[in-house]
């Protein structure tokens, strides 16, 4: 248990950040599921729109530090491959 005031404050801050980071990760997972559903439906235009939404969210979350920039790039690359496969 934290005893000093600064240690108690860090506990409070980390608890808040944990909730925020979990929410952000949940948003990414939801976007990925939505993209996956659209890709399986073989609608090229809808898949491209969903990919654009996914890329925007991934970039936003990577900018906050919740997700590492290399992981964000990896996710975008994999989804771009799936989109290209659908179009090709």
N, CA, C and O atoms as a GROMACS GRO file, in nm:
protein
  352
    1UNK      N    1   0.085  -0.119   0.000
    1UNK     CA    2   0.000   0.000   0.000
    1UNK      C    3   0.088   0.124   0.000
    1UNK      O    4   0.191   0.129   0.068
    2UNK      N    5   0.048   0.222  -0.077
    2UNK     CA    6   0.124   0.346  -0.086
    2UNK      C    7   0.108   0.428   0.042
    2UNK      O    8  -0.001   0.436   0.099
    3UNK      N    9   0.219   0.488   0.088
    3UNK     CA   10   0.214   0.566   0.211
    3UNK      C   11   0.230   0.715   0.186
    3UNK      O   12   0.162   0.796   0.247
    4UNK      N   13   0.320   0.750   0.096
    4UNK     CA   14   0.344   0.894   0.073
    4UNK      C   15   0.232   0.951  -0.014
    4UNK      O   16   0.163   0.878  -0.084
    5UNK      N   17   0.216   1.081  -0.008
    5UNK     CA   18   0.112   1.147  -0.086
    5UNK      C   19   0.135   1.129  -0.236
    5UNK      O   20   0.040   1.107  -0.311
    6UNK      N   21   0.260   1.140  -0.277
    6UNK     CA   22   0.288   1.127  -0.419
    6UNK      C   23   0.261   0.984  -0.469
    6UNK      O   24   0.214   0.965  -0.581
    7UNK      N   25   0.289   0.885  -0.387
    7UNK     CA   26   0.263   0.747  -0.425
    7UNK      C   27   0.112   0.721  -0.433
    7UNK      O   28   0.065   0.650  -0.521
    8UNK      N   29   0.037   0.780  -0.341
    8UNK     CA   30  -0.110   0.767  -0.344
    8UNK      C   31  -0.166   0.832  -0.471
    8UNK      O   32  -0.259   0.780  -0.533
    9UNK      N   33  -0.110   0.946  -0.506
    9UNK     CA   34  -0.155   1.015  -0.627
    9UNK      C   35  -0.126   0.930  -0.751
    9UNK      O   36  -0.210   0.922  -0.841
   10UNK      N   37  -0.008   0.868  -0.757
   10UNK     CA   38   0.026   0.782  -0.871
   10UNK      C   39  -0.072   0.665  -0.883
   10UNK      O   40  -0.108   0.625  -0.993
   11UNK      N   41  -0.115   0.612  -0.769
   11UNK     CA   42  -0.211   0.502  -0.771
   11UNK      C   43  -0.342   0.550  -0.832
   11UNK      O   44  -0.402   0.480  -0.915
   12UNK      N   45  -0.387   0.670  -0.792
   12UNK     CA   46  -0.511   0.726  -0.846
   12UNK      C   47  -0.497   0.752  -0.996
   12UNK      O   48  -0.587   0.720  -1.074
   13UNK      N   49  -0.384   0.810  -1.037
   13UNK     CA   50  -0.363   0.841  -1.178
   13UNK      C   51  -0.357   0.716  -1.264
   13UNK      O   52  -0.415   0.711  -1.373
   14UNK      N   53  -0.288   0.615  -1.215
   14UNK     CA   54  -0.275   0.493  -1.294
   14UNK      C   55  -0.410   0.421  -1.307
   14UNK      O   56  -0.437   0.357  -1.408
   15UNK      N   57  -0.494   0.431  -1.204
   15UNK     CA   58  -0.627   0.370  -1.212
   15UNK      C   59  -0.711   0.440  -1.319
   15UNK      O   60  -0.784   0.374  -1.394
   16UNK      N   61  -0.702   0.572  -1.327
   16UNK     CA   62  -0.776   0.647  -1.429
   16UNK      C   63  -0.726   0.611  -1.569
   16UNK      O   64  -0.806   0.587  -1.660
   17UNK      N   65  -0.593   0.608  -1.586
   17UNK     CA   66  -0.536   0.577  -1.717
   17UNK      C   67  -0.570   0.435  -1.761
   17UNK      O   68  -0.588   0.409  -1.880
   18UNK      N   69  -0.578   0.343  -1.665
   18UNK     CA   70  -0.612   0.205  -1.697
   18UNK      C   71  -0.751   0.198  -1.760
   18UNK      O   72  -0.771   0.128  -1.859
   19UNK      N   73  -0.845   0.271  -1.703
   19UNK     CA   74  -0.982   0.272  -1.756
   19UNK      C   75  -0.984   0.332  -1.896
   19UNK      O   76  -1.049   0.278  -1.986
   20UNK      N   77  -0.913   0.443  -1.915
   20UNK     CA   78  -0.909   0.510  -2.045
   20UNK      C   79  -0.845   0.421  -2.150
   20UNK      O   80  -0.896   0.408  -2.261
   21UNK      N   81  -0.731   0.358  -2.116
   21UNK     CA   82  -0.661   0.272  -2.211
   21UNK      C   83  -0.744   0.150  -2.249
   21UNK      O   84  -0.743   0.108  -2.365
   22UNK      N   85  -0.814   0.094  -2.152
   22UNK     CA   86  -0.900  -0.021  -2.182
   22UNK      C   87  -1.011   0.018  -2.279
   22UNK      O   88  -1.044  -0.058  -2.371
   23UNK      N   89  -1.068   0.136  -2.259
   23UNK     CA   90  -1.173   0.183  -2.349
   23UNK      C   91  -1.117   0.202  -2.490
   23UNK      O   92  -1.183   0.166  -2.587
   24UNK      N   93  -0.999   0.257  -2.501
   24UNK     CA   94  -0.938   0.278  -2.632
   24UNK      C   95  -0.909   0.145  -2.701
   24UNK      O   96  -0.933   0.131  -2.821
   25UNK      N   97  -0.858   0.048  -2.627
   25UNK     CA   98  -0.831  -0.083  -2.684
   25UNK      C   99  -0.960  -0.150  -2.730
   25UNK      O  100  -0.963  -0.219  -2.832
   26UNK      N  101  -1.067  -0.128  -2.655
   26UNK     CA  102  -1.197  -0.183  -2.692
   26UNK      C  103  -1.247  -0.123  -2.823
   26UNK      O  104  -1.305  -0.194  -2.906
   27UNK      N  105  -1.224   0.006  -2.842
   27UNK     CA  106  -1.263   0.072  -2.967
   27UNK      C  107  -1.191   0.008  -3.085
   27UNK      O  108  -1.252  -0.017  -3.189
   28UNK      N  109  -1.062  -0.017  -3.069
   28UNK     CA  110  -0.984  -0.079  -3.177
   28UNK      C  111  -1.037  -0.219  -3.208
   28UNK      O  112  -1.052  -0.255  -3.325
   29UNK      N  113  -1.064  -0.296  -3.106
   29UNK     CA  114  -1.115  -0.431  -3.127
   29UNK      C  115  -1.248  -0.428  -3.201
   29UNK      O  116  -1.273  -0.510  -3.289
   30UNK      N  117  -1.334  -0.333  -3.164
   30UNK     CA  118  -1.463  -0.319  -3.230
   30UNK      C  119  -1.445  -0.282  -3.376
   30UNK      O  120  -1.512  -0.338  -3.463
   31UNK      N  121  -1.355  -0.188  -3.405
   31UNK     CA  122  -1.328  -0.148  -3.543
   31UNK      C  123  -1.276  -0.267  -3.624
   31UNK      O  124  -1.314  -0.285  -3.739
   32UNK      N  125  -1.188  -0.346  -3.564
   32UNK     CA  126  -1.133  -0.463  -3.634
   32UNK      C  127  -1.243  -0.565  -3.665
   32UNK      O  128  -1.246  -0.622  -3.774
   33UNK      N  129  -1.333  -0.587  -3.570
   33UNK     CA  130  -1.444  -0.680  -3.592
   33UNK      C  131  -1.535  -0.630  -3.703
   33UNK      O  132  -1.580  -0.707  -3.787
   34UNK      N  133  -1.564  -0.499  -3.703
   34UNK     CA  134  -1.648  -0.440  -3.806
   34UNK      C  135  -1.584  -0.457  -3.944
   34UNK      O  136  -1.651  -0.493  -4.041
   35UNK      N  137  -1.454  -0.430  -3.952
   35UNK     CA  138  -1.383  -0.445  -4.078
   35UNK      C  139  -1.386  -0.590  -4.124
   35UNK      O  140  -1.408  -0.618  -4.241
   36UNK      N  141  -1.364  -0.682  -4.031
   36UNK     CA  142  -1.365  -0.824  -4.062
   36UNK      C  143  -1.500  -0.867  -4.119
   36UNK      O  144  -1.506  -0.943  -4.216
   37UNK      N  145  -1.606  -0.818  -4.059
   37UNK     CA  146  -1.741  -0.851  -4.105
   37UNK      C  147  -1.765  -0.801  -4.247
   37UNK      O  148  -1.820  -0.873  -4.330
   38UNK      N  149  -1.722  -0.678  -4.274
   38UNK     CA  150  -1.743  -0.619  -4.406
   38UNK      C  151  -1.660  -0.692  -4.511
   38UNK      O  152  -1.707  -0.715  -4.623
   39UNK      N  153  -1.538  -0.729  -4.478
   39UNK     CA  154  -1.451  -0.800  -4.573
   39UNK      C  155  -1.510  -0.936  -4.608
   39UNK      O  156  -1.504  -0.979  -4.723
   40UNK      N  157  -1.566  -1.002  -4.510
   40UNK     CA  158  -1.628  -1.133  -4.537
   40UNK      C  159  -1.752  -1.119  -4.625
   40UNK      O  160  -1.789  -1.212  -4.697
   41UNK      N  161  -1.816  -1.001  -4.619
   41UNK     CA  162  -1.933  -0.976  -4.702
   41UNK      C  163  -1.900  -0.945  -4.846
   41UNK      O  164  -1.991  -0.937  -4.929
   42UNK      N  165  -1.775  -0.927  -4.879
   42UNK     CA  166  -1.725  -0.902  -5.014
   42UNK      C  167  -1.775  -0.772  -5.078
   42UNK      O  168  -1.775  -0.761  -5.201
   43UNK      N  169  -1.816  -0.674  -4.999
   43UNK     CA  170  -1.855  -0.543  -5.052
   43UNK      C  171  -1.731  -0.454  -5.052
   43UNK      O  172  -1.685  -0.411  -4.946
   44UNK      N  173  -1.678  -0.426  -5.171
   44UNK     CA  174  -1.550  -0.355  -5.183
   44UNK      C  175  -1.558  -0.211  -5.132
   44UNK      O  176  -1.468  -0.165  -5.062
   45UNK      N  177  -1.664  -0.141  -5.168
   45UNK     CA  178  -1.677  -0.001  -5.130
   45UNK      C  179  -1.692   0.013  -4.978
   45UNK      O  180  -1.627   0.097  -4.916
   46UNK      N  181  -1.776  -0.070  -4.919
   46UNK     CA  182  -1.796  -0.067  -4.774
   46UNK      C  183  -1.668  -0.106  -4.701
   46UNK      O  184  -1.637  -0.051  -4.596
   47UNK      N  185  -1.595  -0.200  -4.757
   47UNK     CA  186  -1.469  -0.243  -4.696
   47UNK      C  187  -1.367  -0.130  -4.698
   47UNK      O  188  -1.294  -0.111  -4.600
   48UNK      N  189  -1.362  -0.055  -4.807
   48UNK     CA  190  -1.269   0.057  -4.817
   48UNK      C  191  -1.305   0.167  -4.715
   48UNK      O  192  -1.217   0.225  -4.653
   49UNK      N  193  -1.434   0.193  -4.699
   49UNK     CA  194  -1.480   0.292  -4.601
   49UNK      C  195  -1.445   0.247  -4.460
   49UNK      O  196  -1.397   0.326  -4.378
   50UNK      N  197  -1.469   0.121  -4.432
   50UNK     CA  198  -1.441   0.067  -4.298
   50UNK      C  199  -1.291   0.068  -4.271
   50UNK      O  200  -1.249   0.093  -4.158
   51UNK      N  201  -1.211   0.041  -4.374
   51UNK     CA  202  -1.066   0.046  -4.359
   51UNK      C  203  -1.020   0.188  -4.325
   51UNK      O  204  -0.932   0.207  -4.241
   52UNK      N  205  -1.079   0.286  -4.390
   52UNK     CA  206  -1.043   0.425  -4.362
   52UNK      C  207  -1.074   0.461  -4.216
   52UNK      O  208  -0.996   0.530  -4.151
   53UNK      N  209  -1.188   0.416  -4.167
   53UNK     CA  210  -1.226   0.441  -4.027
   53UNK      C  211  -1.127   0.373  -3.932
   53UNK      O  212  -1.085   0.430  -3.832
   54UNK      N  213  -1.092   0.250  -3.967
   54UNK     CA  214  -0.999   0.174  -3.884
   54UNK      C  215  -0.863   0.242  -3.877
   54UNK      O  216  -0.806   0.255  -3.769
   55UNK      N  217  -0.812   0.285  -3.990
   55UNK     CA  218  -0.681   0.351  -3.995
   55UNK      C  219  -0.682   0.479  -3.912
   55UNK      O  220  -0.587   0.507  -3.838
   56UNK      N  221  -0.789   0.554  -3.923
   56UNK     CA  222  -0.800   0.680  -3.847
   56UNK      C  223  -0.795   0.651  -3.697
   56UNK      O  224  -0.720   0.717  -3.624
   57UNK      N  225  -0.873   0.554  -3.650
   57UNK     CA  226  -0.876   0.522  -3.508
   57UNK      C  227  -0.742   0.467  -3.459
   57UNK      O  228  -0.695   0.505  -3.352
   58UNK      N  229  -0.682   0.380  -3.538
   58UNK     CA  230  -0.553   0.322  -3.499
   58UNK      C  231  -0.448   0.431  -3.486
   58UNK      O  232  -0.369   0.431  -3.391
   59UNK      N  233  -0.446   0.524  -3.580
   59UNK     CA  234  -0.350   0.634  -3.574
   59UNK      C  235  -0.374   0.723  -3.453
   59UNK      O  236  -0.278   0.765  -3.387
   60UNK      N  237  -0.500   0.751  -3.423
   60UNK     CA  238  -0.532   0.834  -3.306
   60UNK      C  239  -0.485   0.767  -3.178
   60UNK      O  240  -0.427   0.832  -3.091
   61UNK      N  241  -0.510   0.639  -3.166
   61UNK     CA  242  -0.476   0.568  -3.043
   61UNK      C  243  -0.325   0.548  -3.032
   61UNK      O  244  -0.270   0.549  -2.922
   62UNK      N  245  -0.258   0.529  -3.144
   62UNK     CA  246  -0.112   0.517  -3.141
   62UNK      C  247  -0.050   0.651  -3.100
   62UNK      O  248   0.054   0.653  -3.034
   63UNK      N  249  -0.111   0.760  -3.139
   63UNK     CA  250  -0.059   0.893  -3.104
   63UNK      C  251  -0.068   0.919  -2.954
   63UNK      O  252   0.013   0.995  -2.900
   64UNK      N  253  -0.164   0.858  -2.887
   64UNK     CA  254  -0.179   0.879  -2.743
   64UNK      C  255  -0.082   0.794  -2.662
   64UNK      O  256  -0.057   0.822  -2.544
   65UNK      N  257  -0.026   0.690  -2.724
   65UNK     CA  258   0.067   0.604  -2.653
   65UNK      C  259   0.003   0.477  -2.599
   65UNK      O  260   0.071   0.394  -2.539
   66UNK      N  261  -0.126   0.462  -2.619
   66UNK     CA  262  -0.194   0.341  -2.573
   66UNK      C  263  -0.146   0.220  -2.653
   66UNK      O  264  -0.130   0.111  -2.599
   67UNK      N  265  -0.124   0.242  -2.781
   67UNK     CA  266  -0.075   0.137  -2.870
   67UNK      C  267   0.059   0.184  -2.928
   67UNK      O  268   0.074   0.301  -2.964
   68UNK      N  269   0.155   0.095  -2.936
   68UNK     CA  270   0.285   0.130  -2.991
   68UNK      C  271   0.271   0.160  -3.140
   68UNK      O  272   0.190   0.098  -3.209
   69UNK      N  273   0.350   0.253  -3.189
   69UNK     CA  274   0.340   0.294  -3.330
   69UNK      C  275   0.371   0.179  -3.425
   69UNK      O  276   0.312   0.173  -3.533
   70UNK      N  277   0.461   0.089  -3.387
   70UNK     CA  278   0.492  -0.025  -3.474
   70UNK      C  279   0.376  -0.124  -3.479
   70UNK      O  280   0.350  -0.184  -3.583
   71UNK      N  281   0.308  -0.142  -3.367
   71UNK     CA  282   0.191  -0.229  -3.367
   71UNK      C  283   0.082  -0.170  -3.454
   71UNK      O  284   0.014  -0.241  -3.528
   72UNK      N  285   0.064  -0.037  -3.444
   72UNK     CA  286  -0.035   0.030  -3.527
   72UNK      C  287  -0.004   0.010  -3.675
   72UNK      O  288  -0.094  -0.018  -3.754
   73UNK      N  289   0.122   0.023  -3.711
   73UNK     CA  290   0.163   0.003  -3.850
   73UNK      C  291   0.139  -0.141  -3.894
   73UNK      O  292   0.097  -0.165  -4.007
   74UNK      N  293   0.165  -0.234  -3.806
   74UNK     CA  294   0.145  -0.376  -3.837
   74UNK      C  295  -0.003  -0.407  -3.860
   74UNK      O  296  -0.038  -0.479  -3.954
   75UNK      N  297  -0.088  -0.352  -3.774
   75UNK     CA  298  -0.232  -0.374  -3.788
   75UNK      C  299  -0.282  -0.315  -3.920
   75UNK      O  300  -0.357  -0.380  -3.993
   76UNK      N  301  -0.240  -0.193  -3.951
   76UNK     CA  302  -0.283  -0.128  -4.074
   76UNK      C  303  -0.233  -0.206  -4.196
   76UNK      O  304  -0.306  -0.219  -4.295
   77UNK      N  305  -0.112  -0.255  -4.191
   77UNK     CA  306  -0.056  -0.330  -4.303
   77UNK      C  307  -0.133  -0.459  -4.327
   77UNK      O  308  -0.164  -0.492  -4.441
   78UNK      N  309  -0.163  -0.530  -4.221
   78UNK     CA  310  -0.236  -0.656  -4.235
   78UNK      C  311  -0.376  -0.634  -4.291
   78UNK      O  312  -0.423  -0.710  -4.376
   79UNK      N  313  -0.441  -0.528  -4.243
   79UNK     CA  314  -0.575  -0.501  -4.291
   79UNK      C  315  -0.573  -0.451  -4.436
   79UNK      O  316  -0.664  -0.480  -4.514
   80UNK      N  317  -0.467  -0.378  -4.474
   80UNK     CA  318  -0.451  -0.331  -4.612
   80UNK      C  319  -0.433  -0.451  -4.705
   80UNK      O  320  -0.484  -0.452  -4.816
   81UNK      N  321  -0.360  -0.551  -4.659
   81UNK     CA  322  -0.340  -0.673  -4.739
   81UNK      C  323  -0.474  -0.742  -4.762
   81UNK      O  324  -0.503  -0.788  -4.873
   82UNK      N  325  -0.555  -0.750  -4.658
   82UNK     CA  326  -0.685  -0.815  -4.671
   82UNK      C  327  -0.776  -0.737  -4.766
   82UNK      O  328  -0.851  -0.796  -4.844
   83UNK      N  329  -0.768  -0.605  -4.759
   83UNK     CA  330  -0.849  -0.521  -4.848
   83UNK      C  331  -0.803  -0.538  -4.993
   83UNK      O  332  -0.886  -0.547  -5.083
   84UNK      N  333  -0.672  -0.543  -5.015
   84UNK     CA  334  -0.619  -0.561  -5.150
   84UNK      C  335  -0.657  -0.698  -5.206
   84UNK      O  336  -0.686  -0.712  -5.325
   85UNK      N  337  -0.657  -0.798  -5.119
   85UNK     CA  338  -0.694  -0.932  -5.161
   85UNK      C  339  -0.841  -0.936  -5.203
   85UNK      O  340  -0.878  -1.005  -5.298
   86UNK      N  341  -0.923  -0.861  -5.131
   86UNK     CA  342  -1.067  -0.855  -5.164
   86UNK      C  343  -1.086  -0.785  -5.299
   86UNK      O  344  -1.166  -0.830  -5.382
   87UNK      N  345  -1.014  -0.676  -5.322
   87UNK     CA  346  -1.028  -0.601  -5.447
   87UNK      C  347  -0.968  -0.675  -5.566
   87UNK      O  348  -1.019  -0.667  -5.677
   88UNK      N  349  -0.860  -0.747  -5.540
   88UNK     CA  350  -0.789  -0.816  -5.649
   88UNK      C  351  -0.852  -0.946  -5.680
   88UNK      O  352  -0.805  -1.017  -5.768
   0.00000   0.00000   0.00000
